[in-house]
Amino acid sequence: MKQALRFIEKHAAITRRGHGGQQLESVVGLVAALFEHSTSRAQDPQLHTHCLVANIAPRHDGTWGTLESRHLFLWQKASGAVYRAALANHLREMGFHIEQPDGKDHFEVKGVSRSICRHFSKRAQAIEAVMETLNVSNSSSKIGDAIALNTRAHKQKIDRPALFKEWHSMLNTLGFTSKHLASIQDENVEVVPMPLPLSSIVERVVEKQASFRLQDLYAAVAIEAQWQHSDLCEIEHTVQTMIEQQDVVYLGQDMNNNQLFSTPSMIALENKLIEYADKLQQQSCYQLSEQSILAAIDQQTVNQQVVNPDFSLSDEQAEAVFRVCQSSLDILQGAAGTGKSMSMQAVKLAYESAGFNIRGATIARKTANQLEKDTGIACSTLAKLLMELESGKAKLNNTVVLVDEAGQLSSPDLMQLMQAIDEAGGKLILVGEQQQLDAITHDGSLRYLSQRQGCARIETIRRQRQPWARKAVSQLRVGDTVPVLEAHKQRGLLHFADDVFQVRRQLVSQWQQYCKANPDKEAMILAPRWRDVQALNELVREVHQTQGKLGQENIELDCVVGKNIMSFQFSMGERVRFTRNDNQQDFTNGELGTIESIEQSNGDVHFTVRCDDGRTVSFNHADYCDEEGNLFLVQAYASTVYSSQGATVDGDVFIYYTSFMGRSASYVAGSRHKDNSHWFVNSGEIDMQSGVLDKGLEGTEKTRLATLARCMSINKEKYLAVEYLAEQQAQADRLLQQQQAQEVEVMPELEVPW
């Protein structure tokens, strides 16, 4: 604990002074007291240390000032990692072997079973139960802290000898005897510190984002230190070495005064992306004449009027067609439901008439199918296109590549695609909306390129049938959520329930009633996280099985999507989603289908699935799973908000809302429908967010609506590393200009001798 406290003193002990507290400065040290405890409030063994820090500290000039507590919070993860590294070192010095659980950032002691840890974690289980009720996933969050506080039992007088005797008895019963303890401990083991692997640490901190904070770098180093027997001095030295050797590059500070960094390779990648974008946009070999574009629009109008006699492109849709037929890189942004696909139909006709090929690509297979259906452009996933390019199966000469939902492209993937297009002499059209959900990793490219290169825009929303619904989508887009919630509440489309279980059941009940009353309509169930999707899938499945739409095989398997491992049951008639690309079997991540037969045989499970594209495929569990045997298949009754981006539902959408859905996620979820969007909210979660529970109060409709509106309007926009670099350079230039101006003002007037 003392190492972690010293770490906090050095990096997070900040005070303010000056007008409005604008001037930040470090303090000499903290006034703190440490209290070591060995028991949890649930009377389980739990060795831990309480650290109480006084909210006042000495400044370097001898005065005292209050602490800026936000910095303590910002450095919480890093200081926790330093604490665990020191604890791991002490345990190793006592002769215990430290091991890393798969994919985890914390250590475990080899030889101590997880069942024993679970048995003596009653306090953690109590907190997890409340977190599950409120649908909170991060115990280190503000809500997690509040839950831990509100679920604490009052301290009791403890008979420590009797309690220790009870622990020993229970450990013996569980098989953790003194003999077993001795077998996993080697007090004579020689502990040798190992060098920290700088390259792998750097790769880890930029695995998902181009820029990171200084405390994120310290956390990554301290996490690695757990396995290498490195102390705080080595952690500090490693970070400073990485900075001095320019393994990481300083980018400046963000609005919270966090020092930001990136890596030379990431900055080089972004600069290369920009270089390709500039080069492509300067090329005019794909510029079409006004006459050919008008002819394509006229042809599209004739084709569409066969189905809809009133069809015509709006002025802004037609203008968008002209704007994206100019160079080898053009960008179209449009609000959700504005009819971007209609404009792309005309673009397809224009380029095909001029003798060019055109193909589409999206991140998700479902979105690719939708794009192909809406535009007639042959589409695939971006992953498949990139694999075809790498293997030489795809050629992009004389070809226009149209990427829909382009905001979901990561910078590395976009750079790779641009490079292939540039080398082949092709053209790229990026279509999307920067206000919707970005790429899961290394996002922000569409917004940046749109601002740098310019883009066409379509603003008039057409998807929703009712004017009020179209207005609500526009308001969601800009974060004006108060009138959105009021409009939905007036129409009975905003629902609150007391806990996560009631919310889910209420949603599925409303969905079931809607489907029964509207058999010719579509319906979609959305949730932000896979754990929510899994729970909703199970409830919908119960409905289908009760109605006799599913068989009774109920074969339960562990399944994986991304990094999420979940258990699902499968029967004949089950709607399923493939979760991994498999070129040999021609399976695509996100592809949907229905199980026609399923049977267990010789320790394996055989599936026959009718895919939505008309194919029927057969495979064994053993041939479509990861190394741990987790199947690349999940139930598909509900979807994540992220995977729904680009979809249109001719009917209603049922949204399971959680408080971390910011502006982009709320906007995407609330714009998929043509008729209505139904919002289902956990009032307990919202009350926790509002802070009323901390004050011993009950939530009201007014406080809940205000808190919900605030959560739905939070903008989580990300930036490229080169943007921070550019801003840092701009600030330096401004400072230099100010200094030069001041020097001119104070320069003395020279006396002329004649």
N, C-alpha and C positions, 0 to 999 in steps of 0.2 A: 504493500500500500504506500510505503514511503517513496518508492520509485515513481509510482503514478502521481503522487502529490507533488513531487519535485517537477515532474513533467508538466503538470497543470500550472504550477507557479511560473514556469518559464514561458509557456505558450498561451495560456488562457487567462492569466490574472491581469485584467485590464481595468483601468479606471478612466473617468472622463473629467475634463475641466474646461474652462473657457466659456465663452458665450454660447448658451444653448447646449453645452456639453459636447461641442463639435470636436474638441481635441482629445484624442485617445493616447494613453501612455501606459506602459507597463508599470507594475508596482515592484517594490523591493522584495516582497514575499507575502505569504498568506499567514493569517492567524487561524490555526486549525487545531482540532483535537481529534485523536483517533481512539475508537472504542472497538475492541475485538470481542465478537460474540461467537458462540459455537452452536446455537440452537435457533431453529426457525420458530415462528409463532405457531406453527402446527406441531411443535415438539419433535421435529426431525433433526438429525445432525446436520448442521450447516455452518461451517466455519466461514465467517465473513467479518469485514471491518466497516464500521460506520465512520465517516469523516464529516465532521461539522466544521464549516468554514464561516468565519465571521464576515459580515457584509461591510467590512471596512479594512483597509490595508494601508501601509506606509508608502508614500511616494518617495522618489529619489531626492527630492528637495527637503525632506523632513516633515512635510505635511501629510495628512491622512485623507483618504477619499473612499467613497463607496465603490464597490465592484460593479462592473458591467456584466451581469449574470448571463447574458446571451452568449458571450464567448465561452463560458463554461459548458453551455449546452452544445455549441458548435464543435467543441473538442471532446465531447463525451465518448464517441466511438473510439477515437484514437487513444484516449487515456485508458479506456477499458481494455484495449488491446495491449497496452504497455503493462497494465496490471496482470493480465493473463500470462504474458511472456515472463514476468518476474516470478509468478507463481509456478509456472512450468519449470523454470530453472531450479527453484528450491526443491520441488518434488523430484526432479532428476538427480539432484545432489543427494537426496535421501535414498537413492537407489531405485526409484520407480521409473519405468519406461513410459515415455509419452508417445501417443499416437494421434493421428489426424483422421477423424471420421470423414467419409467421402463427401466432398463438396462443402464441408463445414469450415468455419473460421476459428473454431475453438478446439482445444485439445481434450483428450480423454486419457485416463490412466489405464494402461494395458493390464488386463486381468480383472478389472472391475466391470462386471456385467451391467448392461443397460437396464435389466430388470430390477437390479438392486437400486440403481440410481432412481428409477421410476418409483419404486416402493417408498423411498425416503424423499419424495418430492411432492408431498401433499399440498404444500403452500403453492408451488408452481401449478399444480393441477387445479387448485381452486381459482387461481388467476386466469388460467387458460379457459376454464369453464365460462367465466364471465366474459372473457375476450371473445369466445365463440358466440355467446349470446348477443354481444354488441357488434359482432363481425369485425373485430380488430385483429390484425395480424402481427403488428410490431409492438412487442412489449416495451421497447425502448422509446416509444413515442410519447407525446404529451398525454394522450388518452391512456396508453399503457401504464404510465406513472400514476395517473388518477385511479385507474382500476386497482393497482397494487395498494394504493393508500386506502381506498374505500372498502377493500375486502379484508383489511387487517383485523384480526381478532385482538381484543385487549390482552395485554401481557398478564401472565399469571405467575404466581409464586411457584417456583420449580424446585422439586427435590432432586437435585442434580445427581447424587449417587444412585438413586432409584432409577432415574431416567437413563443414565449410562448403562446400568445393569439391564434395563429393558432393551436398549439398542443392541448390546452384545448378544442377548438371547435371540433377538430377531435375526441378527446377522448369522448366527450359527444355524438357525432354522433355514435360512436362505442359502446356506452353503458357503458363506464367507467367514470361515473360521480363522483363528490365529495361524494355523498351519498354512492356509491358503494365502494369507497376507505375507507370511514369510517367504512363500514360494514366488511371489511376484516382486519381491524387494531384494536388491543386491547392494548392500551398503558399501561394498568395496569397489563398485564400478567407477572407472575413471571417466570423468565428464570432460570432453574436449569441445570448446566452442568451434563452430564451423562458420566459414565465410557466408555471408548472406548473398543469395543469387540475385544480383542487381537486374539482370536482363529479364528474368521471369517476373520480378516485382513490377518493373516498368510495364511489361505486357499486361499484367493484371489490372493496373490502375487505369489503363486506356482500353480495356476490353469492351466496355460499353459506352464510353463517352470520350470525346476528344479532349476535353479539359477537366481538370480535377483540382481540388483545393489542397493546400499544404497539409492540412490535417488528414485528408484521404491518403496522401503519400505516407505520412507517419503511421497511419493505421495499417496500411499494406505491409510496411516494413516490420512493424511490431507483430503482426499476425505470423509472418514468416519467421520471426525471431523465436516463436514458441518451439519450433522444430530444430533450431540450430543452436540453442543454449546461448543466445546473445542477450546481453544486459542493456540497460538504458543507455549507457555510454556508447555501446556499439550501434544502437538504433539511431541515436543522434548523429554519430559519425557517418553512418551509411547515408542518411538523408542529405547531410551537408556535402558528402562526396558526390552524390548524384547531381546536386545542384551545381557544384563547382566544376565537375567534369561535363556538365551540360547533357547528362543523360535525360534530364528534364529541362524544359525551357520556361522561364518566367513569363507570364502573360499579363501581369498587372493585378488589379483588385476588382472584386465585384462590389455590388451595392452594400453588402454586409461586411466590407473590409476584409474579406477572405483573400489570401494570396492564391492566385490561380496559376496552374502549370499545364503544360502539355509535353509531348515528346517530339524530338526532331523528325521521327518517321511519320507521325500523325500530321504535323505541320507540312511536311513535304508532300504527303498524300493530298491534303486539302489544296495546296498550291498547284499540284498537278491537275486536280479536278478543275480548278478555276482556269488553268492554262488551256485545257481541252475545251472548256465551255467558251472561252473567248475565241479560240481558233475556229470552232464550229460555227459560232454565230457570225463570224466575218465572211463565211463562205456563202455564195449566192447561187450555187449550182442547183439547188432545190427550190429556187424562187419560181413560182408559177405566175402566169399572166392573169390579169384581171378577167379577161374573157373566159379563160378555162375555169377559173374559180366560180364565176357567175353561172357558167354552164353546169357545173357540178351541183350547185345549190338548186338550180332549176330542175335538174334530174332527180335530186333527192325529194324535192317538193312533189313532183309527179308520182314518184314511188310511194310516198307516204300518204298521199291523198286517196290512194286506192283503199286504204284502211280508215283514214280520217280525212274527210273532205275539207275540214277547216284547217288542216295543217299548213303552217308556214314558219320558217325560222324568224325569230325576232331580229331586230336591228343589231342588238349586241351579240346574239349568236352568230349572225352573218359576219359581223366585224371580227369575231374571234376566228372564224374560218380564214379570213384574209390574213390575220396577224400570224397564224401558225403555218402559213405557206410561203415564208419569206427566206429563211436561211437554213443552215444545217442543224441549228438548235433553236427551237421555239418552245415557249412555255405558255400554257393556258391554266389560269386559276379561276375557279368558280365556286360559289357557295353550294352547299349540299342541296341537290334537287333542282338545280338551275337548268338542266338539260345539256350538260357538256357532251353527253354521248350523241345527242342529235347533231351537234356541230361536228363531231368526229366522223359521223356518217358522211357528211359532205366532204370532209378532208380526205377520207378514203376514196370517194369517187373522183375527186380532183386529181390525186396522185396516180391512181390506177389509169385514168384517162390519159395522163401524161407519160405513161409507160413505166412507172415505178412500181415496185412491190411494196406492200405494207403489212406489217405484223405487229401484234400487240403483246404486252407483257404486264403482269402485275405480281405483287408479292404473294397473294393467296390464290389458290386454284379456284375457289368459289367466285372471287372477283373477276378472274380471267374468264370464267364461263359467262358471267353477267355481261362483261364487256363484249365478248364475241356475240352474244345474243342481241345486245342493243345496237351494235355497229356493223356486224357482219365481218369484222376483222378477225382473221385467224389469230388466236391468243394462246399463250402458255404462261406458266409462272416464270418469274425472272430467274429463279434458280435453274430451271430447265434450259432457258435460253443461254445463260452463262456457261452451263455445262456443254451445251451443243457448240458454243463458240470455242471453248477450250479444246474440245475433241476434234474440231474442224468440220462437224456435221452442219453447222449453220454458217451461211455467208451473208454479209450485210451490204455488199456492193449493190448499188441501184435500189436500195431498200430504205424505207421509212419505218423506224421503230417507234411505236406509240406506247408510252408507259403510263398507265392509269394509276391513280392513288400514289403519285410519285413522291409524296411526302413521306411514305413509308420506306423509301429506299435509304439504306445506310450510305454514308459517304464512300466507304471502300467499294461497295457494289456499284454505285453510280459511276465512280471513277473507272472501274473495270469496264463497264458498259460503254462509257464515252471513249475510252481508248480503242476498243474494238470497232466502234462506229467510225472514229477518225481514221484508223488504219485501213478500213474497208471503203472509205469514201461514202458512208451512209448518212442518214439524217435521224435526229432524235427529237421527239415531241414529248415533253413532260406535261402531264395533265394531273391536276390535284387541287388541294386547298390547304394552305399553310395553317389555317385555324383548326383543322382536324388533327387526328392523332398522327404523330411523327413516327419515324423509324424507332424500333425498340433499342437499337444501338446506333451511335454516331449519327444523330439526327440533325436537322436544321438546314440541309442542303437546298431543298426546294425554296424555302423562304429566302435564303441568301442569294441564290442564283436569280430568283425573280426580282429581287431588289437591284441586283447588279446588272443583269441582262435586260430587264424589262419583261413584261408579260401581258398577254391578253387577259381580260377579266369578263366574267358573266356574273351578274349580281341578282337578277330577278328570279326568285324561287318559283318553280312550277310543280314540284312533286306533290305537295300537299293539296288536297282538293278544296279545303276551306280557307278563306282569307285569314282568319284568326290563327290557324295553324302555321301558315306560311310566315306570318308576322312573328310568331313565337320562335320559329327556327332562326329567323334573322336576329332576334334578341339573344338567343342562346349563343349565337356565333360571336357576338361582341361582349358577352358577359352581363347583359342587362337582364338578370334572372328574376327579379322581383315580379314584374308583370307576367312573366312566363308562368311562374308558380300560381299566381292569382288566377290566370286564365284557365289553367288545368284544374285548380281547386273548384272553380265555379261549375265546371262541366263534369265533376265527379271522377277526374282522371288522376288525382293525387291521393295516395292512400298511405296512412301511417299504421303501424302495428307495434306492439310493445317489445318484441325481441326478434332475433333473426329467424327463428323457426316459424313464428306466426307470419312474418313478412313473406317468407317463401311459400307457405301454404296458401296465404291470401292471393299471392300472384298466380299460382297454378290454378286455384279455384276460379279466379276471374278469367284466366286464359281458357279454361275448360268451358265455361259458360259462353264465352265469345265464339269458340270454335263450333259449339253445338248450335248457336243461333245464326252463325254465318258460315255454313258449310262451303260456300263458293269463294270465300275470302282466304287470304293468306294471314298467317300470324307468326310472329317471331318473339322469342324470349331471349333477353340479353342480360348479362351480368359482367362486372368488370374483371373478375379473377376466376381462374379455373376451379378453385375450391368452391366458389359460389355456383359455377356452371355444373359441377358434379352433383351438388346437392339438389339443384333444380332438375337435372336430368333424372335423378332417382325418383323425384315426386311425379314428374310427367310419366315416367315409365310405369309407376303404380297405376296411374289412370289408364294407360293403354292396356296393361295386363288385365285390369278389372274388366275392361270393355272387350276382351278377347282378341285384341289386335296383335298380341305377342304370344309366342309359345311359352312353354313352362320349363325349358331347359335350364335357364338361370345359371349358366356356367360362369363362375366368378374368376376374373383374372386381374393381375396387376398390369396396369397400362401406363404409358408415358406419353406426354405431349410437352415438347420443349424440355424443361428441367423439372416438370411436375409429374410425380408418380402417384397414381390414384388407382383405386380398385373399382371395377365395373362388372356388372352382370350382363351376359349376352344371351339372347334367345332368338328363335326364328321370327322374322318380322322387325327386328331391331334396326332403328336408324343409326348409322355409324359414320364416323369421320376418320379417314386415314391421317396419320400424324407424322409421317416421314416419307420423303422421296425414296423410291426404289426403282431404279432404271431397268433392272433385269425383269422385274415383275410388272413394270409400267404402272406403279402406284405413285400418286402425287399428294404431297402434304396438303391437307384441306379438302381433298376430294370426298364427296358424300356418296352414300349408298345404303342399301337395305339388305340385311342378312336373309338369304333364301333358305339356307340350311346350316346347321352347326352340330357337330358331334365330336365326342371324345373317343379317342382310339389310341391304344398303345402309348399312353402317357402324353399324348399330344391332342390338340384341338384343331379340327379341320373346319374352315369357313368357306362358304360360297356366298359371294356378295354381288348383287346386281347394282352396278354403279349408276348414278344419275345420268351419265352420258350414254347409257344404253348397253355398255359392256357388262358381261358376267365374268367374274374372276374367282378363282379358287386358290387357297393357300393354307398352309399349316402355321400354327402359332410359332413353332420353332424356326420358321423361315422368315418371320416378320417381327422380330423382337430385338432388344438390345442385349448386351453381354450378360445382364442380370436376369434376362427372361421376361422383361417388361414389354408387353405387346404394343405395337404402334397403331393402336385402334382405340377409339373412345365412343361413347354414346353421343348422339348429335341432335338432341331435342332442344337444347339451349346452346347459345353461342357467347363467346366473349365479345365485348364491345369492339375490341381491336379487330377481330376477324370479320365483324359485320361491316366495316368501312367499305363503301362502294356498293353495298346491297340496297335494293329497293323492295319494299314490302307492299303489295297491293292489298292493304288491310291495316291491322293494328299491330303495334309493338308493345311488349310488356317488359319494363325495365326494372331490374333489381338494382337500386341505387345504394352506393356506399359513399361515405364522406370524403374519400380521397379521389373521387372522380371530379377532376377540375373542369375547367371550361371546355377543353378539347374533347374529353371523353363524354361529357354531358351533351355537347353539341352533336357529336357523332350518333350517340344513342337516341337522342331526341329528334333526329332528322331522317330516320330510315323509312318511316311510315308514309302512306298516302292518306290514311284516314285519321287515326289517333295514336298517341303514345300514352301509355299508362305508367305512372311512376309509383314504385312501392318502396317505402322508406322505413327504416328502423328508428322509431322515436327515441329509444334508449341510447342509440349511437349518437343521434343528433343532440340529445340533451347533454351527453358527455362532452360533445364538441362545444356546446354553447357555454359550458362552465356552471350551469345552474345547480348541477348535482354537487359540485364542490362547495356550494354555499348552503347546501341542505334544502334546496328548493325543488319544486317540481316544474317540469317544462310545460309551457303553454303553447297554444297554436301560434301565437305571435312570435315567441322566441324561436320556435322550431322553424317557421317559415323564414325568419331573418337569418338563422344559422345555415339553413339549407341553401338559401340564395347566395350567401357568402361562399360556401364550399363550391357551389356550381360555377362561380365566376372567377375562381383563382386561375390565373394564367401561368402555365409552367413551360413557357417557351424556352428552347435551348439555342445556344449559339455555337458557331464554329470556333475553333482555336484561333484561326487567322483573324477573326473579327476582334477578338480581345487584343491580339498583337497590333492590329491597325489602330485601335483606340488608344493603346499605350503609346504608340508612335505619335498619334495626333496630340495627345496630352503633352508629350515632350516638345513637340513643335510649338504648341501654344505657349508653354513656359519659356522657351527660348525667345520667342517673339516679344513676350512681356519683358524679359530681361534686356533685350536689345533696345526696346522702346524706353526703358528707364535709363539706360546708359546715354541715350541721345538727349534726354531731358536734362541730365545733370552735367553734360559736357560743357566746360567753361568757354565763354566767347573769347576768341583769339584777338589780340590787339595788333593792328596793322602798323608797322613802323613808319610808314610814310603817309 
